[in-house]
Amino acid sequence: MSIFLSYLLIFLARICDVTLGTVRTILVVRGKRGLAAMTGFFEVGIYITVLGIIMAGGFEDPFKIVAYALGFATGTYVGMFVEEKLAIGTLTIQIIPGDESQAGALAAAARERGYGVTVLTGEGREGPRHLLMVTLHRRTQAGLLALVDELAPGSFITALDTRSATGGVFAYRKGK
């Protein structure tokens, strides 16, 4: 194998195993044990292979270390991107409309699109406020946020990772 090809192999393999490691960590946090274990199997297999390539030539070649480090950094970035696109898990979105009069229309429109919305009344700095809480699958988040932007621009929105949710109403179509 040419020396350049070995650098490229180290770089690409590290991207793969670190990407898998990032996704595996997210799967563990979200309670997806089976998928996390399977992902970990492939992650470690790639890691051991790369380590073997590096160890076979010793540590005299600094470019192997550079390829390894660049692959790790790139894999971290790619892993975060992949995890975001997979949209695994559940979120709880909290919405406080910027204009209090928008709360009812926003809740009704969200329910019409299949989202389960709970409206709570609270006390803000400027008096009574409505808080809309929606627990949803991450893949449907974009649709809800687009609806909020359309009907209640200027809303204060927080998104919280939800470890598990049982019962309730969920919109199942992507972007719904």
N, C-alpha and C positions, 0 to 999 in steps of 0.2 A: 504494500500500500504506500502511495506517495505520502510525503510528509504533509503537504498541503491538504490532501484528502483526510488525513488523520485529524488535523486541526478542525476541518469542516465537520467531520463526524462527531468530534467531541462537542463542538458548539451546538450542532443540531440536536444531538442526543440530550444535552443538558437542557435545552429549551423544552424538549418533550417531557423529561422527568420532573423538572421544576413546575411546568404547567400542570402536570398530573398531581403533583404535590399540593399546589395551590387549590386546585379543584377538590382534592381529597379533604383538605382541611375544611373547606366550606361545607362539604358533604357531612363531615363529622359534626360540625356545629349545628347543622340543620337536621341532625338525627337520622341520616340516610346510611345506616350501618353497612348494609350489603354492598351498595355502590361504592362506599368509602373503602371497604376491604378490597374489592376487586380493583379499584383504581390504585390502591397502595401496592398491590401485587405487581402491576405493570411498572409503576414508578420505581420500585426498588430493583426490579430486573434491569431496567435501563441504567439506573445509577451504578449498579455493580459492574455492568459491562463497560461503562465509561471509565470508572475507576480502574478497571483492569487495563484498559488501553493506556492510561496515564502511567500506571505503575510499571507496565512492561518496559517502558523506555526510561524509567527513573524520573527523577525530578530535575534533570539537567536542562531540559528544554523549556525555557520560560514561556514560549508561545503556546504550549499546551495548557499552561496555567492561565494564560490570558484567554484562550478559547473557552476554557472551563468557566472562568469568571464571567465572561461576556454571555455565555450560554445561560448561566444562572440568572443574571440580571434581566436578560431578554425573556427568559422563561417566566420570571415573576410577572412581568408586564403582560405577556401573552396569557398567562393563567388567569389574571384578573379580568382580562378582556373576554376570555372564553366563559368564565363563570358568570359574568354579566349577561352574555348572550344566552346561556343556558337558562337563566332566570329560574333557578330551582328554589323552592321554598315559599313561605308565606310572609306577608307584611301586614302591619296595621298602619294605615294612613290616618293621620289626624289633620283635619282641615278647620281652620277658623277663618270664615269669609271676611275679607277686608271691609265689606259693607254688610252690616247685620241683616239688611233686607234680602240679601241673596241666599241666605241659608235654606229657606224652605224650597225655593225653586231648584237649588243645587241638589238637595236631598231627594226631591221627587224625580229629577232627571237621572240621577245615579241609580235610583231604585228601578226606574223604567228600563235601564240598560242592564239590569241583573245584579247590580252590586247590593250587598246588604249594608244598610246605613243605619247607624244608631246616632241620634241627635241628643246631646247633653246640653244643659244650660249651666253656664259658669259665670264667674265674676272676673272681668278683666280690668285693666287700668282705667278704662273709660266707661265702666258699667257692665251690665249683663251682656254676655256673648254666647253664641251657639258654637258648640264643638261637634263636628261631624266625624264619626269614627267608622272606618271601613277596613275590614280585614279581607285580604284578597290574595290570590296567587300572584307572584311577582310578574308573571308574563302578561297580566292584565293591567299592570300599574300604568303603563303609558296611556291607555284609553281613559282611565279615570283622571289622570293629570291633565289631559287635553280637554276633558269636560270642565274641569275646574278653571282652566285658563279661559275657556269660552264663556262660562256663565258667572264666574266669580273671580275675575282677575284681581291680583293684589292680595289674594288669600295667603295666610300663614299656614304652611304645610310642613308636617314632620312625617317621616317614614321610619317605622321601627320594625326590626326583624322580629318575627313571631315564631317561636320554636315549634309550637303545634297549635292547632285549632280543631275543634270538634263541633259539628253541627253548624248552624248558621246558613247564610246564603252567600254563594260565590258565583261571580261571573266567570264562565269557563272559556270563552273565546278570546284569543289573543287580540289585544287592542280594543276589546269591547268596552 
